[in-house]
Amino acid sequence: MCQSTISTGVSDPSFEKLRHRHYNADVTEIKKLHDELMILRVRHDSSRLTFEAGQYTVLGLGRWEKSIDDPRLPTSEQRQKLIKRAYSISCRLIDDRGRLTQADATPELEFYITLVRQTKKPPGLTPRLFNLASGDRLFMSTRSFGLYTLREIDPDDQVIFAGTGTGEAPHNAMIAALLGHRHRGPIACLTCVRYRKDLGYLKAHRLLEQRFSNYRYVSLTTREPENLDRTNPGFIGKRYLQDVFEADDFFALTNCRLAPEGTHVFLCGGPDMIGVSRHASDSLIRKPQTRGMVQVLEKLGFRVDQPKVSGNIHFEKYW
């Protein structure tokens, strides 16, 4: 297996030894949607990861690799460490021949990644991932993790996915799995982003809508001119996921009725959208004075799925 140097990384014998020791996967393709959003495809050297749609695995790069935000290398004490982070496994949805594809249909895995800019705590991994190019090396776990899956779904259930930003990554894999297994009930996916350019899978979802009569895709933006400028002829204002779920036109948009019986809702995105965090004791904590999706759905009779109490609201923390 070729041990290539990171395209914009540092060529140093000691770093090459670290790469040889820690890296076990190749970047097969990178699709830069814009400067802060990309689709990354990775293939492990020796094994094909077994996973369920909706699960995640771990990617990593050495701290010795350059960051696009900070060209300086860390101290010598830090340089030998790997930076790792969990990423949900996405799915390309439509292959090069225009056919529905599954997340596990190829030996490579797909990830949907946004660039995390400088915050109070400087991000470590994504500014390095955005330096990668096809053929570069990185670490990928051989295990999959997570209970955010379709295990409880019956063929006739309504299944509704609601995500923000790259939170739709696991939903892509789950939607492909449902459609591939000829799910009979209605399926709807709602995604809220800042700008239309952040809808990385929009074209694929529109093709799925054309081919599967039980599937709908709803995209929302919050920072386009029609969201902010009241003088814009097409002004609609900001419309968040919570707004759509509370609106009278929900059925018209999604072909789904918000009735708890026979319906499952999957949430993946920021904590404010979800409205719930999980304590170390595994108990759920409602975020005070938050109008999150959990609060909206609970008013309609839905219940959060928990380890000892089955429910029909499922959420993944994606932050």
C-alpha positions as CSV (number, residue, x, y, z in Angstrom):
1,M,0.0,0.0,0.0
2,C,1.4,3.4,-1.0
3,Q,2.4,5.5,1.9
4,S,1.9,8.9,0.4
5,T,2.6,12.2,2.0
6,I,-0.3,14.5,2.8
7,S,-0.6,16.8,-0.3
8,T,-0.1,20.0,1.7
9,G,1.5,18.4,4.7
10,V,5.0,18.3,5.9
11,S,7.7,16.1,4.3
12,D,9.8,14.9,7.2
13,P,11.2,11.4,7.8
14,S,9.9,11.2,11.4
15,F,6.4,12.2,10.2
16,E,6.5,9.6,7.4
17,K,7.2,7.0,10.1
18,L,4.2,8.2,12.1
19,R,2.0,8.0,9.0
20,H,3.2,4.5,8.3
21,R,2.4,3.5,11.9
22,H,-1.0,5.1,12.3
23,Y,-2.6,5.5,8.9
24,N,-4.6,2.6,7.5
25,A,-6.9,4.0,4.8
26,D,-6.8,5.9,1.5
27,V,-8.7,8.9,0.3
28,T,-10.3,7.7,-2.9
29,E,-12.2,10.9,-3.8
30,I,-12.9,14.4,-2.5
31,K,-15.7,16.5,-3.8
32,K,-15.4,20.1,-2.6
33,L,-18.9,21.6,-2.7
34,H,-17.4,24.9,-1.6
35,D,-14.6,26.1,0.7
36,E,-16.3,24.9,3.8
37,L,-18.1,21.8,2.7
38,M,-17.0,18.5,1.2
39,I,-17.8,14.9,0.5
40,L,-15.0,12.6,1.4
41,R,-14.7,9.0,0.3
42,V,-12.3,6.7,2.1
43,R,-11.2,3.0,1.7
44,H,-9.6,1.0,4.4
45,D,-6.5,-1.0,3.5
46,S,-7.5,-4.4,4.7
47,S,-11.1,-4.7,5.8
48,R,-14.6,-3.7,4.8
49,L,-16.4,-2.0,7.6
50,T,-19.7,-3.7,8.6
51,F,-22.3,-1.2,9.7
52,E,-26.0,-0.4,9.8
53,A,-27.4,2.6,8.1
54,G,-27.3,5.5,10.5
55,Q,-24.1,4.5,12.4
56,Y,-20.8,6.3,12.5
57,T,-17.1,5.5,12.6
58,V,-13.9,7.4,13.5
59,L,-11.5,9.3,11.2
60,G,-8.2,10.7,12.3
61,L,-5.1,12.6,11.2
62,G,-1.8,13.3,12.9
63,R,-1.4,16.5,14.8
64,W,1.8,16.9,12.8
65,E,-0.2,17.5,9.6
66,K,-0.7,21.2,8.6
67,S,-4.0,22.9,9.3
68,I,-5.5,25.3,6.7
69,D,-6.4,27.7,9.5
70,D,-3.0,27.7,11.2
71,P,0.2,26.9,9.2
72,R,2.2,26.6,12.4
73,L,3.1,23.1,13.6
74,P,2.3,22.1,17.2
75,T,5.0,21.7,19.8
76,S,7.2,18.7,19.5
77,E,5.4,17.1,22.5
78,Q,2.0,17.3,20.6
79,R,3.2,16.3,17.2
80,Q,3.1,12.5,17.6
81,K,-0.6,12.5,18.6
82,L,-3.5,11.5,16.4
83,I,-6.6,13.8,16.3
84,K,-9.7,11.6,16.0
85,R,-13.4,12.4,15.6
86,A,-16.6,10.5,15.0
87,Y,-18.4,11.0,11.6
88,S,-21.6,9.5,10.5
89,I,-21.4,7.3,7.4
90,S,-23.3,9.0,4.5
91,C,-24.3,7.6,1.1
92,R,-23.9,8.9,-2.4
93,L,-27.6,7.9,-3.0
94,I,-27.3,7.8,-6.8
95,D,-24.3,6.1,-8.6
96,D,-22.5,7.1,-11.7
97,R,-25.2,5.3,-13.8
98,G,-28.0,7.1,-12.2
99,R,-29.1,4.1,-10.0
100,L,-30.0,4.0,-6.3
101,T,-27.0,2.9,-4.3
102,Q,-26.5,1.7,-0.7
103,A,-24.0,3.0,1.7
104,D,-22.3,-0.4,1.9
105,A,-22.4,-1.0,-1.9
106,T,-18.8,-0.2,-2.4
107,P,-15.6,-0.9,-0.5
108,E,-15.2,2.8,0.2
109,L,-17.2,4.8,2.8
110,E,-18.6,8.3,2.3
111,F,-18.5,11.2,4.8
112,Y,-20.1,14.6,4.6
113,I,-17.9,17.1,6.4
114,T,-18.1,20.8,7.1
115,L,-15.1,22.9,8.0
116,V,-15.1,24.0,11.6
117,R,-13.5,27.4,11.9
118,Q,-11.6,28.9,14.8
119,T,-13.7,29.0,18.0
120,K,-12.8,29.4,21.7
121,K,-11.2,26.0,21.4
122,P,-9.3,25.8,18.0
123,P,-10.6,22.8,16.0
124,G,-8.1,20.1,15.4
125,L,-9.3,17.7,12.7
126,T,-11.5,19.4,10.0
127,P,-8.9,22.1,9.1
128,R,-6.5,19.1,8.4
129,L,-9.1,17.0,6.6
130,F,-9.7,19.9,4.2
131,N,-6.0,19.7,3.2
132,L,-6.4,16.2,1.9
133,A,-6.5,15.1,-1.7
134,S,-7.2,11.9,-3.6
135,G,-4.6,9.3,-2.8
136,D,-3.6,10.7,0.6
137,R,-3.6,8.6,3.7
138,L,-5.5,8.9,7.1
139,F,-6.7,6.8,10.0
140,M,-10.2,5.1,9.9
141,S,-11.6,2.8,12.6
142,T,-12.5,-0.7,11.6
143,R,-15.5,-0.6,13.9
144,S,-18.9,1.1,13.6
145,F,-20.9,2.6,16.5
146,G,-24.3,4.0,17.4
147,L,-27.9,3.0,18.0
148,Y,-29.3,5.6,15.6
149,T,-30.5,3.0,13.2
150,L,-33.7,1.7,11.5
151,R,-34.0,-1.4,13.8
152,E,-37.5,-0.4,15.0
153,I,-39.0,0.5,11.7
154,D,-41.8,-1.6,10.1
155,P,-42.3,-1.7,6.3
156,D,-45.5,0.4,6.5
157,D,-44.4,3.0,9.1
158,Q,-44.1,6.7,8.2
159,V,-40.4,7.7,8.5
160,I,-39.5,11.4,8.8
161,F,-35.9,12.6,8.9
162,A,-35.1,16.1,10.1
163,G,-31.5,17.4,10.1
164,T,-29.4,20.6,10.0
165,G,-26.3,20.9,7.8
166,T,-24.2,17.8,7.6
167,G,-26.5,16.2,10.1
168,E,-28.3,14.7,7.1
169,A,-25.3,12.4,6.5
170,P,-26.8,9.4,8.4
171,H,-30.2,10.1,6.9
172,N,-28.8,9.6,3.4
173,A,-27.7,6.1,4.3
174,M,-31.0,5.4,6.0
175,I,-33.1,6.7,3.2
176,A,-31.1,4.6,0.7
177,A,-31.6,1.5,2.9
178,L,-35.4,2.1,3.1
179,L,-35.9,2.7,-0.6
180,G,-33.6,-0.2,-1.5
181,H,-35.7,-2.5,0.6
182,R,-38.9,-1.2,-1.0
183,H,-40.3,0.4,2.2
184,R,-44.0,0.8,1.7
185,G,-44.8,3.7,4.0
186,P,-44.2,7.4,3.3
187,I,-40.6,8.7,3.8
188,A,-39.8,12.4,4.1
189,C,-36.5,14.1,4.7
190,L,-36.3,17.8,5.8
191,T,-33.0,19.6,5.8
192,C,-32.3,23.1,7.1
193,V,-29.1,25.0,6.0
194,R,-27.9,28.5,5.9
195,Y,-27.4,28.8,2.1
196,R,-28.6,26.7,-0.9
197,K,-24.9,25.9,-1.7
198,D,-24.9,23.9,1.6
199,L,-27.4,21.4,0.1
200,G,-24.7,19.0,-1.0
201,Y,-27.1,16.2,-2.0
202,L,-30.0,18.2,-3.4
203,K,-29.8,16.9,-6.9
204,A,-29.7,13.2,-5.8
205,H,-32.7,13.8,-3.5
206,R,-34.7,15.3,-6.4
207,L,-33.9,12.3,-8.5
208,L,-35.1,10.0,-5.7
209,E,-38.4,12.0,-5.5
210,Q,-38.9,11.4,-9.2
211,R,-38.4,7.6,-8.9
212,F,-40.1,6.8,-5.7
213,S,-43.6,8.0,-5.2
214,N,-43.5,7.6,-1.4
215,Y,-40.4,9.8,-1.0
216,R,-40.3,13.6,-0.4
217,Y,-37.4,16.0,0.2
218,V,-37.9,19.4,1.8
219,S,-35.0,21.9,1.9
220,L,-35.0,25.1,4.0
221,T,-32.5,28.0,4.1
222,T,-32.1,30.8,6.6
223,R,-29.6,33.2,5.1
224,E,-30.6,33.6,1.5
225,P,-32.1,37.0,0.3
226,E,-35.6,35.6,0.4
227,N,-35.0,34.8,4.1
228,L,-33.7,38.2,5.2
229,D,-34.7,40.9,2.8
230,R,-38.4,41.9,3.1
231,T,-38.2,43.9,-0.1
232,N,-37.3,40.7,-2.0
233,P,-40.2,39.7,-4.3
234,G,-39.9,36.1,-3.1
235,F,-39.5,36.9,0.6
236,I,-40.6,34.0,2.8
237,G,-38.6,34.8,6.0
238,K,-36.6,32.3,8.0
239,R,-38.4,29.0,8.3
240,Y,-36.8,26.4,10.6
241,L,-37.6,22.8,11.0
242,Q,-39.7,23.5,14.1
243,D,-41.8,26.0,12.0
244,V,-42.5,23.4,9.3
245,F,-43.6,20.7,11.8
246,E,-46.0,23.2,13.4
247,A,-47.4,24.5,10.1
248,D,-50.7,23.6,8.4
249,D,-49.0,22.7,5.2
250,F,-46.8,19.9,6.7
251,F,-48.8,17.2,4.9
252,A,-48.7,19.0,1.6
253,L,-44.9,19.3,1.8
254,T,-44.1,15.9,3.1
255,N,-47.0,13.6,2.3
256,C,-46.8,12.5,6.0
257,R,-49.3,13.0,8.8
258,L,-47.9,13.9,12.2
259,A,-49.7,11.2,14.1
260,P,-47.5,9.3,16.6
261,E,-49.0,5.9,15.8
262,G,-47.0,4.3,13.0
263,T,-44.6,7.2,12.7
264,H,-40.9,7.5,13.6
265,V,-39.0,10.8,13.5
266,F,-35.2,10.9,13.3
267,L,-33.3,14.1,14.4
268,C,-29.7,14.9,13.7
269,G,-28.1,18.3,14.1
270,G,-27.3,21.0,16.6
271,P,-28.5,20.8,20.2
272,D,-30.8,23.8,19.9
273,M,-32.6,22.2,17.0
274,I,-33.0,18.9,18.9
275,G,-33.8,20.5,22.2
276,V,-32.4,17.7,24.4
277,S,-29.0,16.7,25.7
278,R,-28.0,13.5,27.3
279,H,-26.5,13.5,30.8
280,A,-23.5,11.3,31.7
281,S,-26.0,9.2,33.8
282,D,-27.8,8.6,30.5
283,S,-30.8,10.6,31.6
284,L,-32.4,13.1,29.2
285,I,-32.2,16.8,30.0
286,R,-34.6,19.1,28.2
287,K,-32.9,22.4,27.3
288,P,-34.7,25.1,29.3
289,Q,-36.7,27.6,27.4
290,T,-35.8,25.9,24.1
291,R,-38.3,25.3,21.4
292,G,-36.5,22.3,19.9
293,M,-37.9,19.5,17.8
294,V,-38.3,17.3,20.8
295,Q,-40.5,19.9,22.5
296,V,-42.6,20.4,19.3
297,L,-43.1,16.7,18.8
298,E,-43.9,15.9,22.4
299,K,-46.8,18.4,22.3
300,L,-48.1,16.2,19.4
301,G,-47.9,13.1,21.5
302,F,-44.6,11.7,20.3
303,R,-42.1,10.2,22.8
304,V,-38.3,10.2,23.0
305,D,-36.8,6.7,22.5
306,Q,-34.7,5.8,25.5
307,P,-32.8,2.6,26.6
308,K,-35.6,1.4,28.8
309,V,-38.6,3.2,27.3
310,S,-39.4,2.7,23.6
311,G,-40.4,5.8,21.7
312,N,-40.8,7.2,18.3
313,I,-38.4,10.3,18.5
314,H,-34.8,9.2,17.7
315,F,-32.0,11.7,17.9
316,E,-28.3,11.7,17.2
317,K,-26.0,14.3,18.8
318,Y,-23.9,15.7,15.9
319,W,-21.8,18.4,17.5
